[in-house]
Each structure stands twice: as C-alpha cells, then as structure tokens.
Amino acid sequence: MSGHHHHTHHVEALPETVHVSREERQSATRRVTLVGAALNTVLSIAQIVGGFLTQSQALIADGFHTLSDLVSDFVVLFASNLAHQEADDNHPYGHGRIETLATVILGLMLAGVAVAIFIQAWGRMFSDIALPIPQPIALAFAATAIIGKEALYHYTMRTAKRIHSPMLKANAWHHRSDAISSVIVLLGIAGAQFGYPWLDPIAAMVVAAMILYMAGQLIMESTSELVDTGLAPEEVQEIHDFIANIEGVENVHLLRTRRMGGHVLADAHLQVNGRISVSEGHFISDQVMHRLRKRFPDIKDVIIHIDPEDDETSHPCQNLPTRKELLAQLQALPSTAALWPDITDVTLHYNDGKIQLELILKETSSPEAIQAFRQACSNITCIKQIKIFTKLVH
C-alpha cells in the first residue's frame, strides 16, 4: 500500500472466544484419558471373558483389540505431560509439537487396526474352516461394548473440541473405530445366528476402509503441521484484515502462520509512518500483538517486524551507508567543520533508497556555517533532504 494513511477506526466489539489455559488443557487431557483407560480395561476383560463363555472368537479378538487401546491411552498421557511443559532453552517455542507427533502415532495405530481388520475379514471370507456358532448371549456383550465405546467417543471428542486438541481428537476417532469394530462383531454374531456368516467379513472390510480413511486424514493434518503448513487462506485473510484496521498500521505484508499443538504462531511485517519515533513504532506493534491475541486466542505467539516502507518486493535502502559511515563522511569534509560544535542531535530517516537528515542546533549557530553544511550535503548523492532545526532554550 503506497502513501500515508491513518486508520482511525478499529473493531471494538470483539466476538467472544473461549480461551483455554495450558493447565486446563493438561488437566482435561489427563481426565478424559484416564476415563478412557478405565472403561477400556473393563470392556476388554468383559469381552474376553464373555468370548470364552459364549464360544465367540470374534468377541475374544475384539477384546484384545480393546486392550490395544490402553496403549494409545498411555501414549496420549505421556505426550500430554511432555507437550504441556514450559518452554526451555532447547525448546524456546514450547513442546506442543510432541502432541502433534503423538497424533501421527495414533493415526498410524488406527491405520494398523484397519489393515488388521481387513486381513482378518479377508481370511474369514475365504477360509474353508467353519467358525463355531456363538451363543446368543454374546450379542449382549457386543452391544455393551458398542455403547461404552461410542459414549467414550462423544465424551473425548467434546473435550477435544473444547480445548482445541488434535491429539484428543485422534484418540476420539480411535474410540469410534473400536465401536465400529464391535458393530462388526455384533453383525457377525447375529449373522451366525440367522445363517448368514458372510455378513461379518463383508462388513469388516467396508468398515476397515472407513477407518483407514479416518487415519489418513489425521496423519495428513498432523504431518502438515509438522512441516509448518500455514492456516487456511480465509483464516489468514481474517487476521490480515483485523491487523490492517488497527490505528497506526498503514499496510500489512509477509503475514505468515503455522500451528504448534493446539496453538497458532504468527509473524508479520507492519508498515507504519516512516517518520515516527522508534518508541511509537514499538507502541503500535504492542497494540497489534495485544489486540490480535485477544481477538484470536489460539494465537500463542506473534512476531512483529516494523517497516517504514513496503519491503515485500524490494529493499531500496539496503546499500545505504550506516549512521557511523555517513557521519564520518560528513565530518571528513572541511566545509562542515564550523557547524559540528553547534549540532546537539542528528536523526536519520531511511526511505525510498535515500537518507533524510535532520539536525538540531544551538541558538547561536551562524547562517554561514549552516549554508556551508547544506552545500556539503548536496554533494552526497545518498542524502535526499536535510532539515535543520534550532533548539530553543528558555
């Protein structure tokens, strides 16, 4: 954006977004995971014992499958404890990516479950060995497992959405896959009761494909975070527009975002009036960070780069001399010597590939010395303009 614009209006009525503290995230994750571990322990014991009592091989297999969920529950607990640790010297941005990595692991476990179900169903479909017909009471064990696992899915998913945890979301889908596998068992048992044993392997292969798709989605989402994929374009645009409407911001460019666990990290270049003070530029950046984190609570960290001009496509000032180099060049000119004792302050403005020079002088400076200094500056090509002010002493 070219030119100089002041934005005098900004959004005052901010929509409320629930902010979840690090401690609350950790506590909620621990609670929901312990509930899942306890329920899975009870269900797995009931399924294995029930399977032996009713002669249901499918129920026994599903019981051992449920036991595998305990492994995922402990993975979640372990990763949660690590992910919510404070930032340290080796991990200055925190440990949120541990949660992302755990989500990938859970997705791979889901994929493994899907492949195992498919292989088992395929083997049953083409096996010459007739399976024993389980007793009807096995239906009750399978139905109980379905109800328990589906309830666990809803409880875990509700918590995952509340605290914005991809890892808990992955674990919730794991519970849903377990409920689906128990439905397979129920269909297999029911099919055996009514003389249609082929229903079990057919349903198993269809559901295995569904579980594999869910696992693929989780793995893709998490790996995209691990390789620093940004937010969706519409989300980035919303953040951009919000920043652009904050007073003092003339332009927003090079806005970048990435996810870490349940949080968002962002950095942006803000163009401000090139002639304001450093402290005012810093104040504007503080205002942007404060308002941005209030409006978008998922944003954990913001890095602001203040620009006096748009440097997105070019850097016209990068070859200009530094303050020390420019002053040394001026001081080396004999015609400037008379004015240096009267100069109390020098301000440099780097804009459009040139330097604008501002001098503050004592009241007693002579017009001849000022004119000689101006003439010397006109011979230095990088100096575009020179302004000289007299310091008034009362």
N, C-alpha and C positions, 0 to 999 in steps of 0.2 A: 504494500500500500504506500503510495507516494504522498508527499505533502504532510501538513501538520494538522492533526485533528484532535480535538479534545472530546472524549466521551463523558458526558455529564449525567448520563442515566445508567443505572445498573439494576440488576434484579434484586429486589429487597425481599420479596416473599419467596422464600426458598422452600420447595416441597420437602416434607419430612422423609428422611430415610433412616432406617434403624441402624445405629452404629453398634457393632458388637466388639467388645474389648478382647484383647488377647487372652485374658484369664477366663472370660466367659466361653470363648471358643474352645479352650483346652478342657474346661470343666464339662461342657456339653458333649464334646467328643468322647471323653472318658466315660461319662454316664451312659450314653447310648451304646457304646461298645461293650461295656460290662453287662448291660441288659441283654444285648445280643449274644454274648458268650454264654451267659447263664441259660438263656432259653434254648440255644443250640445244643448245650450239654444235655438238658432234659429231653429234648426231642430226639437226639441221636440215640440215647440209651433206650427210649421208648420204642423207636423204630427197629433197632437191632434185636431187642428182646422180643418185640411183637413179631418180627420177621421169623425168628426161630420158632416161636409158639404156633404161628399160623402157616408155616412152611412157605413163606413168600420170599423168594430170592431177591425180587425187586425191592421189597421193603428193607431187607438187610443191606443191599447195595446203597439205597438212599440214606440209610442210617450212617454208613461210613462216609458217604458224600457230605452229610451234615457235619460230621466230625471234622472234615477238611475246612469247614467254615471257621472253626475255632482258630485255625492257623491264620486266616485272614483277619479275624478279630484282634489277634495279638499283634499282627503286622500294623494294624491301624493304631493300636495303643502305643506301640513302640515309636512309630513315625510321628504320632501326635505329640508325644513328650519331647522328641527332638525338634520338631518343627516349631514349637512354641517357645523354645529357648530364646533368651535375649540375644541381640546381635553381639558379636565379639570381634576381636582383631582379625581372625581368619575368615569371619563371615559378617562383614560390615552391613550387609543388607538383610541380615537375619537368616533363619533356617527354613523359610517357607517352602523352598524347592524340595525339601525332604518329603513333604506332604504330596507334592506333585509326583515325585518318584514312586511313592507308595501307591498312588493312584494307577500308575503304569503297571506296577506289580500286580495289583488287584485285577486290572484289566486282562493281564496275561493269564492270571488264575482262572478268570471267567472263560477265556478262550480255551484253556486246558480242559475245563469242565465240559464245555460244549463239544470239544473233539472227543472226549471220553464217552459222553452220552451217545454221540453219533456212532462211534465204533462199536459200542456195546449193542446199540439198536440194530446196526447192520449185521452184526454177528448173530443176534437172535433171529433176525428176519430169514437168514439163510442157513440156520442150524438145523441138523437132522434130529437133534435131541429134543424130545418133548419136555416142556417145563411142567413141573408139578402144579396142579391147580391149588392155589392158596385157599384157606378157609375164609368165609365171608367176613369174619370179624377184622380181617386185615384191612378192609375198606375203612373202618373206623380209625385205625392207626394212620392211614394215609390222609384221611380227611383232617385229622387233628394236626398233622404236620403242615398241611396246606394252610390252615387257618393261622397257626402260630407263625409261620414264615411270612405270610402276607401281612400280618399285623406288624411284624418286625420291619418289613419293607417300608410301610407307611410311616411308622414311628421314626425310622432312621432318615428317610427322605425329607420328612417335615423338619427335622433338626438340621439336616444338611443345607436346606434352603434358607433356614433362619440365620445360620452362622456363615453362610457362603463357603461351604467346604466341599470342594470337588472330591476329596478323598472319601468323605462320608457318603457322598452321592454314589461313588463307585461301590462302596460297601452295601448301600441300599439296593442297588441293582443286583448285587451278588445274592442278597436275600430273596429278591424277586426271582432270580434264576433257580434258586432252591425250591421256591414254591411251585414253579413250573415243572421242575423235575418230579416233585411229589404228585403233581397232577398227572404226569406220565405214569407214575406208579399206580395211581388210582385208576386210570384208564386201563392199564394192563391187567390189574386185578379184576376190574369189572368185566373187561373183555374175556378174561379166562372163565369168569362165572357164567357168561352168556354164550360161550362157544366161539368167540372171535379173538383169539390170541394175537392175530396180526395187527390189531389196533395199537398195541403197545409200541412195537418198533417203528411203525409209520409215524405216530405222534411224536415219538422220541426224536426222530431225525428232523422233523419240521421244527420242533422247539429248539433243538441243538443249533439249527441255522439262525434262529432268532437270537439266541444267547450269544452266538458268535458275532452277530451284527452289533449288539449292545457293547460287547467287549471291544470291538473295533472302534466304536465311537469314543469310548472312554480313553483308549490308548491314543487315538489321534488327537483328542483335545489336550491331553496331558503332555504328549510329546511336542505339540505346537507351543505349549507354554515353556517347555524346557529349551526350545530353540528361540525363545524371545519373540514369539509372534505377537503382534500388536492387537489392540482391541478392534472390534468391528468398525468399519468406516463411519457408520452412523453414530456410534458412541464417541469416536474421536472428534467428529464434527460438532457434536453437542458440547464437548469440553472446549473445543476451539471457540465456538460462538460465545460461550459463557465468559471465557477469559477476555475476548475482544470487547466485551461490554463493560469491563471494569475501568474506572476512571484512571487516566494516565497512560493506558495502553493504546498505542497507535496502530499496532499491527502484531499478529501472531504468526510465526512460521517455524518450521522444523519441529513441530509438535510430535513427539514420539511416546509410545506407551508400550508396556509389557506387563505380564502377570507374574505374580510370585505367590503361590499358595492361594489364599482367598483374597489377596490384595492386588492393587494395581500400582505400578511405578510409572512416573511420567517425567518428561523433561521438555522444555520449550524455550524458544528464543522470543523475547518480547521487544518490540521496537518502541522506544519512548522518545520524547523530545531530546534531541542531541545536545541541547544547551542547558539542561537542568543539572543540578549537583549530583555527585555520587550518592549522597545520603538520600536524596529524593528518589533516585532510581532504585536504591535499596528498599526504601519505604514502599514503592509501588510493587516490587517483587514480593515483599512480605504480605501485602494486601492480597495479591493474586494467590499465594500459597494458602493463606488463611481461608479465603472465600472458597477456593477450589476444594479444599478438604472438607469444608462444612457442607458444600453442595453435593459432593461425591465422596461419601465416607469410605468407599472401597479404596480410594487413592491414599496410599500409606506414605509415599514419599514423592516430593516434587523438586526438581532441579530447574531453576530459572536462570537463563542467560540474558542479561540486559544488553540491547543493541541500540546505538544512536541512529542507525540506518539499517535498511534491509540488506543483510549479508547472506541471504539464502542462495543467490546465484553468483555473487562476486564479492571480493574483498578488496575494494579500491584503496584502502589505507594501509595494507599490509607492508608496503615497501617504503613508507614514510619514515623519516628519522625519529628516534625516541626523544623524549624531553632533554635528556642529557646531551645527546648528539646535536640537537637543534640549538640549545643554549650555547654549547661550546663553539658551534659555527658562528653564531651571532657575536659572541664575546671575542672571537678572533678578528673581527672587523674593527679597524681603528675608529671609524665614524660612529660606532655605538658606545665608545668608552665613556663619553661625557654623561650619558644618561643612566648607566648602571648603578651608580651610588644612590640615585633617586627612586629606583624600582623597588617596591615593597612586596609585590606579588605578581606571579606570572601564571596565567591559565591558558591551556591549550585545548582546542576543540578539533578533533579529527573527524571530518565529514567530507564525503564526495571526493576522496582522494587528495584532499588538501588540508592544510592546517590553518585554523583561525586563531590568531594570537590576541590575548587580552592582557594589558599591563595596568597595574595600579601604581601611581606615582605619588610622591610627596607634593605638597602645595608649591614648593619653591622651584620646581623643575623649569628650566628655561625653554622657550619656544624653539630656539636654535638647536638645542640638544634633541628635542622631540622630533623636529623635522629631519635631522641627520639620521636618527634611528629609523624613521619611516622609510627614508630613501634606501637605507641598507637592507631593510626587509623586502623592499620591492624588487631587489636584485636576486632574491632567493626564490626559486620557482615553486617550491612546495608550500610557500606561505600565500594563502589566498586573500587574507584580510587581516588588518591589525586595528584593534580598538585600544585607545589609551584613556584611562580614567584618572582623575585626581582625587587623592584621599583627603577628605575634609576632616580637620581636627578641630574640635570645639573645646 
